[in-house]
Amino acid sequence: MTRTNEAHWGSNNGIKNHNYAERKIEIDAGKAWNENGKFSKRRIKKVPPVLRKNENNKGEYDPKVVSLGPYHHGKPELQLVESLKPMVARLFVSDSNKDIDEFYEKVLLMVDESRSCYDEGSTATYTDDEFARMMLLDGCFVLGMIESFDVSDQKPTRRAKYDDVMTHLGVLVWYSINSDMVFLLENQLPFQVLELLMSLKYKDDEGMTRIDAFLEIQIPWELPFQIWNETKGSGCEDKPLHILQLFWTKLLLDPYADEVNQPFHHLSSLRGSQRVKHKGKGKVNLKDYIHSFRSVTELKAKGIHFRPIDSKSHKAIKFESFWFYGSLELPPFLVTPKTKTMLSNIIAYELCSDSTNSLAITSYVGFLKSLIDHPDDVKELRSKHVLFNRLGSDEEVANVYKEISTFAIEDYGRYGDLTQSIEEHYKSKVKTWMAEFFHKHFSSPWTVVAFIAASFMVASSFIQSYFTAYPRSTD
């Protein structure tokens, strides 16, 4: 690259003017059929004010270290990373056998389509050159960071070239970047921009394979994982609008589900199970889904035991009720410092999305909130290897689920059969009495041994008394 070009991409001012009239790159900018059968434009949404005003959500929707796209561009607290974006762009392009200006020209050709992926008016203050430069630098930054995190890369030099960037940022900022890139609804780039940049550098599906591997390590649940490439040609016609949507889709893909969930369409359930049935979009009688249990601790007192899902099982969330106890199997999940941010933004995405029509994760979080109300609930799930705590104390984990709000906008039919079955067991007086009896008298192996020993002694005494009263005749 020439000195002129390096200066050009190392400065925040002075963009060359490009005449691109009559030249367009036609790439799907994110159009989808809505519920009414009309062709509508999908847009990268802003978080609705009602969510932002919730005190518990304060700061969960804003980037901590890096801005991507126009919504948070230029914030003073994000300038450390902003100043390094030209360096990352040059490093990303350096092994592509192309000049960075060639990348820029291609991005500039699709600037109108890229603009249209954001809310109307949100990009009006940027000229076409400025907006294209933002898309290029931000897109190269995202893909460059994914390269730098790829420990499986067979070319270590690809990762090593970012060492100076990591040194400038520091370890804490470096490892905070992936949360800003993946989880934040307002911090997304049109996926078409990333596709374009990948097509200019990588061969075949190398770029998507890198994104898939990067997103896989962000998944906090023990879900069977499918890559995006496997969904191509399977009836899924819509491309992801942004990385958060792709990540959301991966959370829902489950090759072991009873019914195959197709991404970006009307999804049947978060995970397939004979107990987790989606009632569809008909009228829902909320009285059928109101339950009186409030926590794991309450359910445990009623004889309900918690277990992680068997990895060989073709079911997911599963509840079985027996004579004196119940069994609730749940997919193991990990709670980290990023969990609240991730779930808050996914809920915001589902609540304001105009194309997915799915409240899968929102409903799942609502179900977890019905189980986790106190640190003792966390302790119980943790002891059963259902919940893994990387956040800190059990109280902190309980607070995460207490503070995350679904705003009561859940698909109550999604877990209706499951909660009804649990409620029936919970309210059964006979099963409650049996559970209390067994908990009181058989809560430890020693009480079981004592019961067996006592039973043996009683039986022996009875037999001895019987033969004393009715001795066997020797005739």
LUMMAR-608185 format. One record per residue (C-alpha): residue number from 0; residue in one letter; x, y, z. Coordinates in steps of 0.001 Angstrom, whole numbers, always signed. Each point is the difference from the previous one (the first is absolute). Example, Ala and Ser with C-alpha at 12.3 -4.5 7.8 and 13.67 -1.06 7.14 Angstrom:
REM LUMMAR-608185
PT   num   residu        xx        yy        zz
PT     0        A    +12300     -4500     +7800
PT     1        S     +1370     +3440      -660
***
This chain:
REM LUMMAR-608185
PT   num   residu        xx        yy        zz
PT     0        M        +0        +0        +0
PT     1        T     +1319     +3449      -832
PT     2        R      +739     +2698     +2563
PT     3        T     -2862     +2021     -1445
PT     4        N     -2464     -2774      +591
PT     5        E     +1286      -640     +3517
PT     6        A      -441     +3652      +865
PT     7        H     -3427       -33     -1615
PT     8        W     -1216     -2908     +2143
PT     9        G     +1776     +1171     +3119
PT    10        S     -1839     +3313       +59
PT    11        N     -3528      +791     +1021
PT    12        N      -183     +2796     -2565
PT    13        G      +333      +332     -3728
PT    14        I     -1800     -2680     -1958
PT    15        K      +426      -140     -3708
PT    16        N     -3137      +704     -1997
PT    17        H     -1167     -2862     -2202
PT    18        N     -2434      +246     -2859
PT    19        Y     -1989     -3216      +185
PT    20        A     -3076     +1023     -1960
PT    21        E     -1433     -2800     -2114
PT    22        R     +1962     -2536     +2083
PT    23        K     -1770     -2130     +2556
PT    24        I      +663     -3283     +1756
PT    25        E     -3301     -1786      +494
PT    26        I       +90     -1896     +3267
PT    27        D     -2990      -954     +2112
PT    28        A      -191     +2853     +2488
PT    29        G     -2300     -1869     +2282
PT    30        K     -3524      -255     -1363
PT    31        A     -2555     -2402     +1376
PT    32        W     -3639      -938      -244
PT    33        N     -1965     +1217     +2996
PT    34        E     -3083     -1581     +1578
PT    35        N     -2331     +1722     -2461
PT    36        G     +1822     -1412     -2992
PT    37        K     +1562     +3330      -900
PT    38        F     +3619      +472      -979
PT    39        S     +1578     +2242     +2636
PT    40        K     +3439     +1334      +778
PT    41        R     +1855     -1506     +2937
PT    42        R     +1946     +2562     +1992
PT    43        I     +2552        -3     +2777
PT    44        K     -2202     +1315     +2769
PT    45        K      +665     +2301     +2900
PT    46        V      -948     -1201     +3465
PT    47        P     -3533     +1241      +796
PT    48        P       -87     +2821     +2608
PT    49        V     -2174     -2072     +2342
PT    50        L     +2861     -2490      +346
PT    51        R     +2657     +2664      +457
PT    52        K     -2008     +1738     +2733
PT    53        N       -21     -3148     +2102
PT    54        E     +2475      +711     +2802
PT    55        N     +1211     -3618       +85
PT    56        N     +1044      +240     -3657
PT    57        K     +2138     +3096      +396
PT    58        G     +3146      -314     -2112
PT    59        E      -855     -3447     -1378
PT    60        Y      -695     +1279     -3532
PT    61        D     +3004     +2287      -467
PT    62        P     +3470     -1034     -1245
PT    63        K     +2751       +35     +2614
PT    64        V     +3057      +101     -2271
PT    65        V      -874      +148     -3721
PT    66        S     -2728     +1552     -2153
PT    67        L     -1193     -1768     -3157
PT    68        G     -2327     +1794     -2373
PT    69        P     -1492     +3485      +391
PT    70        Y     -2044      -239     +3214
PT    71        H     +2931      +448     +2434
PT    72        H     +2619     +1313     -2385
PT    73        G     +2176     +2830     +1333
PT    74        K      -575      -494     +3726
PT    75        P     +3037     +1354     +1921
PT    76        E      +318     -3068     +2254
PT    77        L      +438     -2257     -3049
PT    78        Q     +2829     +1904     -1680
PT    79        L     +2787     -2340     +1140
PT    80        V     -1230     -2773     -2275
PT    81        E     -1232     +2447     -2657
PT    82        S     +3548     +1309      -458
PT    83        L     +1266     -3530      -667
PT    84        K     -2589      -968     -2629
PT    85        P     +2134     +1214     -2959
PT    86        M     +2893     -2140     +1276
PT    87        V     -2240     -3062      +297
PT    88        A     -1411      +621     -3492
PT    89        R     +3487      +112     -1513
PT    90        L      +968     -3201     +1848
PT    91        F     -3172     -1777     -1124
PT    92        V      +515      +950     -3644
PT    93        S     +3776      -592       +22
PT    94        D      -137     -3701      -951
PT    95        S     -2830      +305     -2534
PT    96        N     +2180      +911     -3010
PT    97        K     -2210     +3047      -437
PT    98        D      +343     +3679      +794
PT    99        I     -2210     +1475     +2710
PT   100        D     -1339     +2508     -2524
PT   101        E     -1448     -2915     -1951
PT   102        F     -1882     -1078     +3126
PT   103        Y     -1199     +3570      +458
PT   104        E     -1237      +306     -3589
PT   105        K     -2109     -3148      +371
PT   106        V     -1514     +1164     +3293
PT   107        L      -754     +3394     -1538
PT   108        L     -1972     -1649     -2802
PT   109        M     -2494     -1414     +2488
PT   110        V      -212     +3043     +2261
PT   111        D     -3703      +640      -692
PT   112        E      -934     -3559      +916
PT   113        S     +2118      +179     +3157
PT   114        R     -1640     +3260     +1064
PT   115        S     -3439     -1493      -460
PT   116        C      +751     -2663     +2619
PT   117        Y      -149     +2641     +2754
PT   118        D     -2878     +2054     +1342
PT   119        E     -1037     +2846     -2259
PT   120        G     +1883     +3201      +737
PT   121        S     +2719     -1678     +2074
PT   122        T     +2594      +286     -2784
PT   123        A     -1016     +3385     -1442
PT   124        T     +2968     +1863     +1498
PT   125        Y     +2519     -2150     -1898
PT   126        T     +1008      +512     -3619
PT   127        D      +207     -3093     -2158
PT   128        D     +3801        -1      +298
PT   129        E      -132      +349     +3784
PT   130        F     -2605     -2710      +385
PT   131        A     +1864     -2386     -2305
PT   132        R     +3201      +619     +1939
PT   133        M     -1836      -781     +3256
PT   134        M     -1353     -3242     -1454
PT   135        L     +3445      -999     -1276
PT   136        L     +1917      +743     +3202
PT   137        D     -2641     -1538     +2234
PT   138        G      -397     -3068     -2225
PT   139        C     +3753      -589      -188
PT   140        F      +211      +460     +3757
PT   141        V     -2656     -2668      +674
PT   142        L     +1572     -2507     -2379
PT   143        G     +3510      +861     +1187
PT   144        M      -947      -617     +3619
PT   145        I     -1592     -3322      -962
PT   146        E     +3271      -906     -1710
PT   147        S     +1966      +961     +3104
PT   148        F     -2172     -2197     +2231
PT   149        D      +218     -3039     -2301
PT   150        V     +2318     -2359     +1908
PT   151        S      -632     -2746     -2572
PT   152        D     +1524     +2042     -2839
PT   153        Q     +2606     -2105     -1776
PT   154        K     +1884     +3186      -877
PT   155        P     +1199     +1399     +3356
PT   156        T     +1334     +3098     -1769
PT   157        R     -3600     +1093      -626
PT   158        R      -550      +278     +3737
PT   159        A     +3472     +1267      +838
PT   160        K      -369     +3030     -2238
PT   161        Y     -2564     +1395     +2457
PT   162        D     +2380      -189     +2985
PT   163        D      +776     +3721      -129
PT   164        V     -3724      +803       +10
PT   165        M      -491     -2173     +3071
PT   166        T     +2926     +1737     +1701
PT   167        H     -1536     +3414      -692
PT   168        L     -3422     -1041     +1284
PT   169        G     +1002     -2055     +3014
PT   170        V     -1359     -3410      +944
PT   171        L     -3181     +1273     +1708
PT   172        V     -1141     +2079     -2997
PT   173        W     +1068     -2749     -2406
PT   174        Y     -2235     -2596     +1629
PT   175        S     -2883     +2468      +384
PT   176        I      -171      +561     -3752
PT   177        N     -1846     -3210      -876
PT   178        S     -2921      +911     +2288
PT   179        D      -402     +3377     -1753
PT   180        M      +249     -1643     -3439
PT   181        V     -2438     -2859      +522
PT   182        F     -2580      +823     +2660
PT   183        L      -956     +3671      -385
PT   184        L     -3090      +647     -2119
PT   185        E      +968     +3595      -841
PT   186        N     +3629      -861      -762
PT   187        Q      -444     -2095     -3126
PT   188        L     +1138      +206     -3618
PT   189        P     -2042     -1174     -2990
PT   190        F     +1073     -3585      -591
PT   191        Q      +224      +762     -3719
PT   192        V     +2992     +2259      +745
PT   193        L     +1797     -2847     +1784
PT   194        E      -849     -2387     -2837
PT   195        L     +1457     +2412     -2534
PT   196        L     +3248      +454     +1940
PT   197        M      +342     -3748      +507
PT   198        S      -521      -627     -3714
PT   199        L     +2899     +2372      -775
PT   200        K     +2416     -1825     +2285
PT   201        Y     -1005     -3593      +684
PT   202        K      -580     -2958     -2275
PT   203        D     -3164     -2068       +37
PT   204        D     -1600       -94     +3465
PT   205        E     +3117      +815     +2021
PT   206        G     -1422     +3275     +1266
PT   207        M     -3299     -1527     +1149
PT   208        T     +1853     -2881     +1627
PT   209        R     +1969     +2517     +2069
PT   210        I     -3176     +1814     +1059
PT   211        D     -1662     -3301      +898
PT   212        A     +2936     -1055     +2179
PT   213        F       +80     +3410     +1679
PT   214        L     -3734       -42      +776
PT   215        E      +146     -3558     +1266
PT   216        I     +2154      +994     +2968
PT   217        Q     -2474     +2759      +900
PT   218        I     -2888     -2437      +562
PT   219        P      -736      -332     +3734
PT   220        W     -2229     -3066      -230
PT   221        E      +945     -3582      -734
PT   222        L     -1866       -77     -3294
PT   223        P      +802     -2144     -3030
PT   224        F     +1693     +2399     -2391
PT   225        Q      -605      +378     -3723
PT   226        I     +1866     +2382     -2250
PT   227        W     -1754     +2418     -2297
PT   228        N     +1316     -1747     -3100
PT   229        E     -1984     -3109      +919
PT   230        T     -3267     +1936      -193
PT   231        K      +571     +1115     -3587
PT   232        G     -2305     -1676     -2426
PT   233        S     -2228     -1273     +2805
PT   234        G     -2895     +2329      -707
PT   235        C     +1461     +2959     +1874
PT   236        E      -111     +2776     -2573
PT   237        D      +840     +2992     +2192
PT   238        K     +3555      +968      +802
PT   239        P      +888     +1268     +3461
PT   240        L      -330     +3750      +282
PT   241        H     +2873      +253     +2486
PT   242        I     +2229     -2085     +2276
PT   243        L     -2360      +188     +2985
PT   244        Q     -2771     -1523     -2098
PT   245        L     +2331     -2749     -1167
PT   246        F      +993      -676     +3624
PT   247        W     -3668       -34     +1041
PT   248        T      -743     -2524     -2721
PT   249        K     +2800     -2279     +1131
PT   250        L     -1481       -92     +3493
PT   251        L     -3178     -1433     -1506
PT   252        L     +1488     -2586     -2340
PT   253        D      -343     -3505     +1416
PT   254        P      +492     -3062     -2224
PT   255        Y     -1512     -2208     +2736
PT   256        A     -3270     +1903      +290
PT   257        D     -3255     -1820      -693
PT   258        E      -812     +2674     -2542
PT   259        V     +2782     +1597     -2017
PT   260        N      +186     +3750      +665
PT   261        Q      +699     +2028     -3109
PT   262        P     +1846     +3248      +719
PT   263        F     -1463     +3368      -936
PT   264        H     -3515     -1437      -277
PT   265        H     -2758      -723     +2517
PT   266        L     +1771     -2270     +2498
PT   267        S     -1912     -2712     +1785
PT   268        S     +1914       -79     +3273
PT   269        L     +3278      +874     +1648
PT   270        R      +809     -3681      +265
PT   271        G     -2054     -3003      -980
PT   272        S     -1696     -2021     +2722
PT   273        Q     -3184     -1932      +418
PT   274        R      -730     +2292     +2938
PT   275        V      +954     +3266     -1686
PT   276        K     -2649      +560     -2620
PT   277        H      -758     +3216     -1820
PT   278        K     -3730      +583      -130
PT   279        G      +240     +2127     -3107
PT   280        K     -1469     +3454      -430
PT   281        G     -3519      -797     +1102
PT   282        K     -1634     +1489     +3060
PT   283        V     +1817      -840     +3209
PT   284        N     -1875      -418     +3258
PT   285        L     +2484     +1494     +2441
PT   286        K     -1668     -1748     +2934
PT   287        D     +1320     -3274     -1414
PT   288        Y     +3573     +1258      +345
PT   289        I      -102     +1768     +3360
PT   290        H     +2017     -1940     +2546
PT   291        S      +483      +416     +3734
PT   292        F     +3573     -1295      +312
PT   293        R     +2640     +2697      +190
PT   294        S     +3358     -1702      +327
PT   295        V     +2148     -3099      -139
PT   296        T       -43      -130     +3804
PT   297        E     -3798      -191       +96
PT   298        L       -53     -2747     -2606
PT   299        K     +2689     -1943     +1828
PT   300        A     -2142       +73     +3143
PT   301        K     -2747     -1662     -2052
PT   302        G     +2309     -2841      -959
PT   303        I     +1054     +1291     -3426
PT   304        H     +3615      -786      -817
PT   305        F     +2106     +1830     -2587
PT   306        R     +2342     -1679     -2464
PT   307        P     +2053     +1050     -3014
PT   308        I     -1282     -1325     -3290
PT   309        D     +1508     -3271     -1110
PT   310        S     +2245      +848     -2963
PT   311        K     -1346     -3067     -1809
PT   312        S     -3604     +1016      +457
PT   313        H     -2054     +1122     -2982
PT   314        K     -2114     +2120     +2329
PT   315        A      +783     +3298     +1630
PT   316        I     -1818     +1430     +3002
PT   317        K     -1759     -2993     +1463
PT   318        F     -2197      -417     +3076
PT   319        E     -1275     -3293     +1361
PT   320        S     -2235      -414     +3027
PT   321        F      +109     -3197     +2067
PT   322        W     -1852     -1144     +3104
PT   323        F     +2175     +1734     +2568
PT   324        Y     +2437     +2122     -2024
PT   325        G      +438     +1859     -3277
PT   326        S     +2924      +421     -2392
PT   327        L      +707     +3192     -1963
PT   328        E     +2816      -228     -2547
PT   329        L     +1501     +3237     -1292
PT   330        P     +2741      +857     -2494
PT   331        P     +3145     +1078     +1889
PT   332        F      +759     +3709      -290
PT   333        L     +2874     +2276      +926
PT   334        V      -343     +3364     +1737
PT   335        T     +2822     +2485      -609
PT   336        P      +476     +3773      +341
PT   337        K     -1366      +253     -3566
PT   338        T     -3200     -1982      +580
PT   339        K     -2188     +2935      +988
PT   340        T     +1137     +2108     -2960
PT   341        M      -502     -2877     -2425
PT   342        L     -3487      -944     +1208
PT   343        S     -1166     +3623      +328
PT   344        N      +955      +736     -3607
PT   345        I     -1445     -3228     -1384
PT   346        I     -3274      +764     +1774
PT   347        A       +90     +3505     -1479
PT   348        Y      +658     -1534     -3441
PT   349        E     -2950     -2374      +294
PT   350        L     -2361     +2644     +1338
PT   351        C      +678     +2505     -2778
PT   352        S      +791     -2330     -2893
PT   353        D     -2249      +390     -3028
PT   354        S      +993     -3189     -1745
PT   355        T      +549     -2859     +2452
PT   356        N     -3363       -68     +1793
PT   357        S     +1594     -2171     +2686
PT   358        L      +309      +468     +3749
PT   359        A     +1975     -3185      +527
PT   360        I     +2831     +1329     +2181
PT   361        T     -2268     +2514     +1772
PT   362        S     -2348     -2839      +958
PT   363        Y     +2900     -2221     +1090
PT   364        V     +1383     +2771     +2228
PT   365        G     -3496      +434     +1434
PT   366        F       -50     -3698      +867
PT   367        L     +3429      +227     +1683
PT   368        K     -1221     +3012     +1986
PT   369        S     -2783     -2210     +1395
PT   370        L     +2718     -2279     +1396
PT   371        I     +2657     +2444     +1219
PT   372        D     -1092     +2406     +2712
PT   373        H     +2558      -476     +2788
PT   374        P     +3679      -964      +389
PT   375        D     -1160     -3382     +1339
PT   376        D     -1633      -672     -3377
PT   377        V     +3317      +671     -1723
PT   378        K     +1819     -2212     +2506
PT   379        E     -2373     -2892      -663
PT   380        L      +304      +248     -3800
PT   381        R     +3765      +373      +317
PT   382        S      +279     -3064     +2240
PT   383        K     -1931     -2002     -2617
PT   384        H     +2312     +1197     -2807
PT   385        V     -2826     +1787     -1790
PT   386        L     +1400     +3483      +609
PT   387        F     +3672      +967      -168
PT   388        N      +963     +3238     +1726
PT   389        R     +2844     +2097     -1414
PT   390        L     -1464     +3250     +1268
PT   391        G      +821      -130     +3690
PT   392        S     -2312      -741     +2910
PT   393        D     -3320     -1822      -273
PT   394        E     -1704     +3228     +1037
PT   395        E     +1436     +1802     -3036
PT   396        V     -1387     -2677     -2307
PT   397        A     -3421      +204     +1641
PT   398        N       +40     +3772      -466
PT   399        V      +742      -373     -3727
PT   400        Y     -3214     -1929      -594
PT   401        K     -2021     +2181     +2377
PT   402        E     +1136     +3165     -1807
PT   403        I      -456     -1236     -3572
PT   404        S     -3536      +863     -1011
PT   405        T     -2078     -1643     -2704
PT   406        F     -2642     +2711      +538
PT   407        A     -2571     -2809      +170
PT   408        I      +146      -197     -3804
PT   409        E      +568     -3729      -239
PT   410        D     -1450     -2765     -2073
PT   411        Y     -1898     -1615     +2871
PT   412        G     -1023     -2937     -2157
PT   413        R     +3617      -960      -624
PT   414        Y      +542     -1498     +3459
PT   415        G     -3671      -415      +875
PT   416        D      -106     -3803      +128
PT   417        L     +3237       -91     +1964
PT   418        T     -1067     +2480     +2679
PT   419        Q     -3435     -1619      +263
PT   420        S     +1567     -3384      +702
PT   421        I     +2303     +1491     +2624
PT   422        E     -2918     +1899     +1557
PT   423        E     -2141     -3149      +247
PT   424        H     +2808     -1787     +1839
PT   425        Y      +677     +3062     +2165
PT   426        K     -3647      +320     +1115
PT   427        S      -580     -3728      +592
PT   428        K      -513      -489     +3758
PT   429        V      +706     -3720      -170
PT   430        K     +3288      +477     -1852
PT   431        T      +913     +2849     +2324
PT   432        W      -598     -2211     +3046
PT   433        M     +2001     -2855     -1523
PT   434        A     +2842     +2372      -914
PT   435        E       +95     +1440     +3529
PT   436        F       -70     -3487     +1523
PT   437        F     +2871     -1265     -2111
PT   438        H     +1967     +3237      +450
PT   439        K      -377      -202     +3780
PT   440        H      +775     -3663      +382
PT   441        F     +2220      -797     -2990
PT   442        S     +1947     +3193      -615
PT   443        S     +3366     -1721      +508
PT   444        P     +1470     -3474      -564
PT   445        W      +223      -508     +3780
PT   446        T     -3727      +452      +481
PT   447        V      -605     -2545     -2753
PT   448        V     +2388     -2456     +1678
PT   449        A     -1661      +655     +3356
PT   450        F     -3441      -593     -1536
PT   451        I     +1108     -3282     -1555
PT   452        A     +1631     -1088     +3257
PT   453        A     -3078      +943     +2002
PT   454        S     -2262     -1782     -2472
PT   455        F     +2194     -3091      +231
PT   456        M      -121       +83     +3812
PT   457        V     -3791      +430       +16
PT   458        A      -390     -2851     -2456
PT   459        S     +2342     -2189     +2058
PT   460        S     -1880      +792     +3206
PT   461        F     -3318      -768     -1682
PT   462        I     +1252     -3342     -1320
PT   463        Q     +1502      -870     +3383
PT   464        S     -3234      +915     +1807
PT   465        Y     -2047     -1960     -2502
PT   466        F     +2002     -3196      +415
PT   467        T       +22      +454     +3774
PT   468        A     -3781      +177       +23
PT   469        Y      -439     -2683     -2635
PT   470        P     +2935     -2373      +284
PT   471        R      +502     -2379     -2887
PT   472        S     -1169     -3507      +711
PT   473        T     +2780     -2642       -32
PT   474        D     -2476     -2819      -615
***
